[in-house]
């Protein structure tokens, strides 16, 4: 869900950049979009790290087997 929201923010920022470029010039919308893409990549890396940590501790990533928060 978070990645879909970040992608919609990217579309809005690029539209913002396109409209502002005509009046002021510059790359502000593109820079914002690159920052959002970087945040999305970091979020995906953290999610993958969590899945790997669960697998190393439980030897499974099945939700039925990992529903308890204790080892």
N, C-alpha and C positions, 0 to 999 in steps of 0.2 A: 503494500500500500504506500509506503514512504517513497519508493522509487517512482511510482506514478505521479505523486504530488511533485517530486523534484523535476520530472519531465515536463509537467505542466508549467512549473515556474520557469523552466528554460524557454519554453515557447513564448511565455509572456515577456521575459527579458529580451528575447530577440525581437519581438514586435516593438517593445519599448525602444530598443536600440535603433530599429529601422525608422521609427517616427522621429526620434530625437536627433538622429544623424543629419537629417535634412536641415534642422534648425541650428544645431550647435556643432555638429561634427564630433568625431571621436569614436572610441570603441567601448564605451561604458557598458552597454548591453552585452556585448560579446565577452567582456571580462567577467561580468557577473555570471554568464552562462558557463564559462570555463570553471569558475569557482564552484558552482552548483554541481557540475559533472565530477569535479574532484571530491566533493563531499559525498556524492553518491557512490563513487568508487571506494572511498574509505568505509562507508556503511556496508557495502557488500563484503569487503575484506573482514570486517568485524563479525558479520554474520557467518562467514565461512570459518573463521577462527573458533566461534562458539560451537559450530557443528563438529569440527575436528576435535575440540576439547571434550565434548560429550562422547564422541566415538572412542577416544582414547581411554576414558574412564569407564564406560559401560560396555564397550565392544559392540554397540548397536546404536542406530539413530532412529529406531522405531519408536514412535510416540507412545505406544502402549507400554513399552518397557521403560521409558524414561520419564514417566509422569510423576514420579516421586522426586523430591528435592534432596534426598539424602543418599549417601553413597552406601 
